Amino acid sequence: MAERAKIRVRGLEIETDREVYTPAEDSLLMIDSVDLWGDLKGIKCLDVGTGTGIVAIFMAGKGCETFATDITSESVELARRNAELNGVDIHVTQGNLMDHFRDSSFDIITFNPPYLPEPPSDVKLSVSWAGGSMGRELIDRFLSDLPRVIKEDGRAAVLHADYNEPHLTLEWGRKRGFDSRVLGRRKLAFHELIVIELRPRSLRAERP
């Protein structure tokens, strides 16, 4: 069997697979955005749609107890191999978004979703980039379950392209008790990538 291709990204050695989305500019922007949060020791982190596991591995390297999930078995197996390759422990499970996690489970949740405005095709890998109408179908499903799994003082980071109408996510957050802001952005040739941070407003802060 031929050796799998490996790439180096932000000091990490990542094995790739033709059945799994290869880290690109969106992955790098998510890593840079998470890096703004500083030390993550003593908390629980979740990377949704983990792919190669690169974001989960980066968070584990910053000290948090890290979980990762993906809908494909190929991604789950690859993320586990990459965690071992980089000397970190992550708990990787196969599942549909966050359905299989308990309430109020995580301090940090990251999601680099399929965001192209098209339906999945017969190509298996298309589930990693095809986001349906406006590229928001997976984003909106993620948001609908976010209040259940995030801790009261937690933070979430969700990547968008500018054609996903990221203002809708900002508005969603403000209407549902989250402080929402743009955490990071990167201009590419034909579109802009934007990471939105969502933080539940503390109930303690709202009390007189």
C-alpha positions as CSV (number, residue, x, y, z in Angstrom):
1,M,0.0,0.0,0.0
2,A,1.4,3.4,-1.0
3,E,2.1,5.8,1.9
4,R,-0.6,8.4,2.4
5,A,0.2,12.1,1.5
6,K,1.1,14.3,4.5
7,I,1.1,18.1,4.7
8,R,2.4,20.5,7.4
9,V,0.0,23.1,8.6
10,R,0.7,25.6,11.5
11,G,3.3,23.3,12.9
12,L,1.1,20.2,12.6
13,E,1.8,17.1,10.5
14,I,-1.5,16.1,8.8
15,E,-2.1,13.0,6.8
16,T,-4.6,13.4,4.0
17,D,-7.0,11.1,2.2
18,R,-8.9,11.5,-1.1
19,E,-12.2,10.7,0.7
20,V,-11.7,13.5,3.3
21,Y,-11.6,17.3,2.8
22,T,-8.0,18.5,2.8
23,P,-7.3,21.5,5.0
24,A,-7.5,24.8,3.1
25,E,-7.8,28.5,3.7
26,D,-11.0,28.0,5.7
27,S,-9.2,25.6,8.0
28,L,-6.4,28.0,8.5
29,L,-8.8,30.9,9.3
30,M,-10.6,28.7,11.9
31,I,-7.2,27.8,13.6
32,D,-6.2,31.5,13.6
33,S,-9.5,32.5,15.1
34,V,-9.4,29.8,17.8
35,D,-5.8,30.9,18.6
36,L,-7.2,34.3,19.6
37,W,-8.9,32.6,22.6
38,G,-5.5,31.8,24.2
39,D,-5.0,29.1,26.7
40,L,-7.7,26.4,26.7
41,K,-6.5,24.3,29.6
42,G,-9.1,22.8,31.9
43,I,-12.1,23.1,29.5
44,K,-13.9,20.8,27.1
45,C,-13.8,21.5,23.4
46,L,-15.7,20.0,20.4
47,D,-14.9,20.3,16.7
48,V,-17.9,19.5,14.5
49,G,-17.3,18.1,11.0
50,T,-13.7,17.5,11.9
51,G,-12.5,16.1,8.6
52,T,-8.7,15.4,9.0
53,G,-9.1,16.5,12.7
54,I,-6.8,19.5,12.2
55,V,-8.8,22.0,14.3
56,A,-9.5,19.5,17.1
57,I,-5.7,18.6,17.2
58,F,-4.8,22.3,17.4
59,M,-7.3,22.8,20.3
60,A,-6.0,19.7,22.1
61,G,-2.5,21.2,21.7
62,K,-3.7,24.2,23.6
63,G,-4.7,22.1,26.5
64,C,-8.4,21.4,26.4
65,E,-10.1,18.0,26.6
66,T,-11.1,17.7,23.0
67,F,-13.9,15.9,21.2
68,A,-14.4,15.7,17.5
69,T,-17.2,14.4,15.3
70,D,-17.8,13.8,11.6
71,I,-20.6,12.1,9.6
72,T,-18.1,9.9,7.6
73,S,-16.2,6.9,8.9
74,E,-13.2,7.9,6.7
75,S,-12.9,11.2,8.5
76,V,-13.2,9.6,12.0
77,E,-10.4,7.1,11.2
78,L,-8.2,9.8,9.7
79,A,-8.7,12.2,12.6
80,R,-7.7,9.5,15.0
81,R,-4.6,8.7,13.1
82,N,-3.6,12.4,12.8
83,A,-4.1,12.9,16.6
84,E,-1.7,10.0,17.2
85,L,0.7,11.4,14.7
86,N,0.8,14.7,16.5
87,G,1.0,13.2,20.0
88,V,-2.4,14.5,21.3
89,D,-5.5,12.7,22.6
90,I,-8.9,13.5,21.1
91,H,-12.1,11.6,21.4
92,V,-13.5,11.1,17.9
93,T,-17.0,9.8,17.2
94,Q,-19.1,9.3,14.1
95,G,-22.3,11.2,14.2
96,N,-24.6,13.8,12.6
97,L,-23.6,17.2,13.9
98,M,-24.1,17.3,17.7
99,D,-27.2,15.0,18.0
100,H,-25.3,12.4,20.0
101,F,-23.9,14.7,22.7
102,R,-25.4,15.5,26.1
103,D,-26.9,18.9,27.1
104,S,-24.5,21.6,28.3
105,S,-21.5,19.5,27.4
106,F,-18.9,22.0,26.0
107,D,-17.0,25.2,26.7
108,I,-15.8,25.6,23.1
109,I,-17.5,24.4,19.9
110,T,-16.1,25.0,16.4
111,F,-17.7,24.2,13.1
112,N,-16.2,24.6,9.6
113,P,-19.3,23.6,7.7
114,P,-20.0,22.6,4.1
115,Y,-20.8,26.1,2.8
116,L,-21.0,26.0,-1.0
117,P,-24.6,26.9,-2.1
118,E,-25.3,23.5,-3.8
119,P,-26.8,20.1,-2.9
120,P,-24.6,17.1,-2.3
121,S,-23.8,15.2,-5.5
122,D,-23.0,11.5,-6.2
123,V,-19.4,12.3,-5.3
124,K,-19.0,11.1,-1.7
125,L,-16.7,13.9,-0.8
126,S,-19.3,16.5,-1.7
127,V,-20.8,16.2,1.8
128,S,-17.8,18.2,3.0
129,W,-18.5,21.2,0.8
130,A,-22.1,21.2,-0.4
131,G,-24.2,23.3,2.0
132,G,-27.6,23.3,0.2
133,S,-29.6,26.5,-0.2
134,M,-27.4,29.6,0.3
135,G,-24.8,27.2,1.7
136,R,-26.7,27.5,5.1
137,E,-28.5,24.2,5.6
138,L,-25.8,22.7,7.9
139,I,-25.1,26.1,9.5
140,D,-28.8,26.5,10.4
141,R,-29.1,23.0,11.7
142,F,-26.0,23.5,13.8
143,L,-27.3,26.8,15.2
144,S,-30.7,25.2,16.2
145,D,-28.9,22.7,18.4
146,L,-26.2,25.0,19.8
147,P,-28.1,26.4,22.8
148,R,-28.6,22.8,24.0
149,V,-25.0,21.6,24.0
150,I,-23.0,24.8,24.9
151,K,-22.2,25.7,28.5
152,E,-23.6,29.0,29.9
153,D,-20.2,30.6,29.7
154,G,-19.1,28.9,26.5
155,R,-18.0,30.1,23.1
156,A,-18.7,28.8,19.6
157,A,-17.0,29.7,16.3
158,V,-18.8,29.1,13.0
159,L,-17.1,29.6,9.6
160,H,-19.1,31.3,6.7
161,A,-18.4,32.5,3.2
162,D,-19.8,35.9,2.5
163,Y,-22.5,34.4,0.2
164,N,-23.9,32.5,3.2
165,E,-25.3,35.8,4.4
166,P,-23.4,35.7,7.7
167,H,-25.5,38.6,9.0
168,L,-28.3,36.0,9.5
169,T,-26.1,34.2,12.0
170,L,-25.3,37.4,13.8
171,E,-29.0,38.2,14.0
172,W,-29.8,34.7,15.1
173,G,-27.4,35.0,18.0
174,R,-28.8,38.4,19.2
175,K,-32.3,37.1,19.1
176,R,-31.6,34.0,21.0
177,G,-29.5,35.3,23.9
178,F,-26.0,35.1,22.4
179,D,-23.4,37.9,22.1
180,S,-22.3,37.6,18.4
181,R,-19.4,39.2,16.6
182,V,-17.0,38.6,13.7
183,L,-14.0,36.9,15.2
184,G,-11.9,36.5,12.0
185,R,-12.0,37.1,8.3
186,R,-9.9,36.4,5.2
187,K,-10.4,37.8,1.7
188,L,-9.8,35.3,-1.1
189,A,-9.9,35.8,-4.9
190,F,-13.7,35.4,-5.4
191,H,-15.2,35.6,-1.9
192,E,-14.5,36.3,1.8
193,L,-14.3,33.9,4.6
194,I,-15.8,35.0,8.0
195,V,-15.7,33.3,11.4
196,I,-18.5,34.3,13.7
197,E,-18.2,33.9,17.5
198,L,-21.3,33.2,19.5
199,R,-21.3,33.5,23.4
200,P,-24.3,32.8,25.6
201,R,-25.2,35.9,27.7
202,S,-24.6,35.0,31.3
203,L,-27.7,34.7,33.3
204,R,-25.8,36.1,36.2
205,A,-25.0,39.2,34.3
206,E,-28.7,39.8,33.5
207,R,-29.7,39.6,37.2
208,P,-30.0,42.9,39.1
